[in-house]
Amino acid sequence: MIKYGEKISLTKLDDNRMAQISTNKLNIKRNYYLKYGYFRDDIIINDKNEIIDGYSTYVLAKNFGIKKIIVKREGGKIRRKNK
């Protein structure tokens, strides 16, 4: 089950996966964010805060200096984080 709505610090996410992301994909997502002010795609993490999906969104969020982002957590309970 995937839970939605947890806001988590980007520094708490495990980015060891280091997925290959095409420049074209990053540019499309970057332009969307600049136009609309939010990311269209979510970051999905597991209970160990490892990124399962949404690595490109994570990379762009870090590049834009975003400190916290709402994620979907696969399985388990949502743990609320304060700002």
DODRENDO-424921 format. One record per residue (C-alpha): residue number from 1; residue in one letter; x, y, z. Coordinates in nm, 3 decimals. Layout:
<atoms>
{resi:NUM	resn:A	u:X	v:Y	w:Z}
...
</atoms>
This chain:
<atoms>
{resi:1	resn:M	u:0.000	v:0.000	w:0.000}
{resi:2	resn:I	u:0.127	v:0.349	w:-0.080}
{resi:3	resn:K	u:0.054	v:0.632	w:0.163}
{resi:4	resn:Y	u:0.056	v:0.992	w:0.046}
{resi:5	resn:G	u:0.119	v:1.317	w:0.217}
{resi:6	resn:E	u:0.435	v:1.287	w:0.422}
{resi:7	resn:K	u:0.664	v:1.587	w:0.400}
{resi:8	resn:I	u:1.020	v:1.473	w:0.452}
{resi:9	resn:S	u:1.359	v:1.637	w:0.447}
{resi:10	resn:L	u:1.554	v:1.556	w:0.132}
{resi:11	resn:T	u:1.860	v:1.489	w:0.346}
{resi:12	resn:K	u:1.676	v:1.194	w:0.504}
{resi:13	resn:L	u:1.629	v:1.018	w:0.172}
{resi:14	resn:D	u:1.875	v:0.751	w:0.062}
{resi:15	resn:D	u:2.003	v:0.841	w:-0.283}
{resi:16	resn:N	u:2.251	v:0.555	w:-0.319}
{resi:17	resn:R	u:2.058	v:0.423	w:-0.618}
{resi:18	resn:M	u:2.214	v:0.680	w:-0.854}
{resi:19	resn:A	u:1.984	v:0.601	w:-1.145}
{resi:20	resn:Q	u:2.071	v:0.708	w:-1.496}
{resi:21	resn:I	u:1.850	v:1.000	w:-1.601}
{resi:22	resn:S	u:1.837	v:1.138	w:-1.953}
{resi:23	resn:T	u:1.907	v:1.507	w:-1.999}
{resi:24	resn:N	u:1.586	v:1.537	w:-2.202}
{resi:25	resn:K	u:1.378	v:1.394	w:-1.915}
{resi:26	resn:L	u:1.536	v:1.633	w:-1.665}
{resi:27	resn:N	u:1.478	v:1.930	w:-1.896}
{resi:28	resn:I	u:1.110	v:1.842	w:-1.943}
{resi:29	resn:K	u:1.057	v:1.806	w:-1.567}
{resi:30	resn:R	u:1.258	v:2.122	w:-1.492}
{resi:31	resn:N	u:1.053	v:2.325	w:-1.740}
{resi:32	resn:Y	u:0.727	v:2.189	w:-1.597}
{resi:33	resn:Y	u:0.835	v:2.289	w:-1.245}
{resi:34	resn:L	u:0.937	v:2.637	w:-1.357}
{resi:35	resn:K	u:0.605	v:2.688	w:-1.538}
{resi:36	resn:Y	u:0.365	v:2.548	w:-1.275}
{resi:37	resn:G	u:0.563	v:2.569	w:-0.950}
{resi:38	resn:Y	u:0.535	v:2.202	w:-0.855}
{resi:39	resn:F	u:0.656	v:1.861	w:-0.967}
{resi:40	resn:R	u:0.409	v:1.650	w:-1.162}
{resi:41	resn:D	u:0.568	v:1.322	w:-1.051}
{resi:42	resn:D	u:0.597	v:1.203	w:-0.693}
{resi:43	resn:I	u:0.886	v:1.053	w:-0.504}
{resi:44	resn:I	u:0.798	v:0.709	w:-0.369}
{resi:45	resn:I	u:1.005	v:0.575	w:-0.079}
{resi:46	resn:N	u:1.008	v:0.262	w:0.133}
{resi:47	resn:D	u:1.021	v:0.235	w:0.513}
{resi:48	resn:K	u:1.400	v:0.278	w:0.502}
{resi:49	resn:N	u:1.361	v:0.613	w:0.316}
{resi:50	resn:E	u:1.515	v:0.457	w:0.005}
{resi:51	resn:I	u:1.385	v:0.604	w:-0.319}
{resi:52	resn:I	u:1.184	v:0.348	w:-0.514}
{resi:53	resn:D	u:1.059	v:0.582	w:-0.786}
{resi:54	resn:G	u:1.089	v:0.952	w:-0.864}
{resi:55	resn:Y	u:1.466	v:0.981	w:-0.860}
{resi:56	resn:S	u:1.462	v:1.255	w:-1.126}
{resi:57	resn:T	u:1.218	v:1.460	w:-0.914}
{resi:58	resn:Y	u:1.453	v:1.413	w:-0.618}
{resi:59	resn:V	u:1.754	v:1.533	w:-0.822}
{resi:60	resn:L	u:1.569	v:1.842	w:-0.946}
{resi:61	resn:A	u:1.436	v:1.925	w:-0.598}
{resi:62	resn:K	u:1.791	v:1.917	w:-0.464}
{resi:63	resn:N	u:1.912	v:2.134	w:-0.754}
{resi:64	resn:F	u:1.637	v:2.390	w:-0.684}
{resi:65	resn:G	u:1.741	v:2.403	w:-0.318}
{resi:66	resn:I	u:1.417	v:2.252	w:-0.190}
{resi:67	resn:K	u:1.472	v:2.132	w:0.167}
{resi:68	resn:K	u:1.152	v:1.927	w:0.219}
{resi:69	resn:I	u:0.915	v:1.760	w:-0.024}
{resi:70	resn:I	u:0.594	v:1.561	w:0.005}
{resi:71	resn:V	u:0.651	v:1.194	w:-0.072}
{resi:72	resn:K	u:0.450	v:0.875	w:-0.101}
{resi:73	resn:R	u:0.557	v:0.598	w:0.133}
{resi:74	resn:E	u:0.517	v:0.240	w:0.019}
{resi:75	resn:G	u:0.381	v:0.028	w:0.305}
{resi:76	resn:G	u:0.385	v:0.117	w:0.669}
{resi:77	resn:K	u:0.241	v:0.420	w:0.841}
{resi:78	resn:I	u:0.293	v:0.779	w:0.742}
{resi:79	resn:R	u:0.519	v:0.955	w:0.986}
{resi:80	resn:R	u:0.444	v:1.327	w:1.002}
{resi:81	resn:K	u:0.741	v:1.560	w:0.992}
{resi:82	resn:N	u:0.734	v:1.914	w:1.126}
{resi:83	resn:K	u:0.857	v:2.200	w:0.910}
</atoms>
